[in-house]
Amino acid sequence: MERIFAESRLDWTMVRPPELTNGPYTGKYRVREGHLPALGFKISRANVADYMIKAVEHHLSSRKVVGVSN
């Protein structure tokens, strides 16, 4: 899948979270290109959504795979 995206002309970002929870939005999370941040085992869906919106609005991590966790 990553190869197909990488070979395309699309502007894409793949966000890979660990276990998703229904916890509240905190705005506190870590992002690491290519991997999950160390010892990041969970993250709320609200925080993943926050990162995804910011990534699009600010052109963060364009054409990259990123891990996002607590």
Number of C-alpha atoms within 10 A of each C-alpha: 5 11 7 7 15 13 8 11 8 10 13 17 18 17 22 18 22 16 12 15 12 10 12 11 15 12 13 11 18 16 20 16 15 13 14 21 19 12 8 17 14 16 24 22 16 17 24 22 13 16 19 16 13 12 16 14 9 9 13 14 18 15 17 16 17 19 20 24 24 21
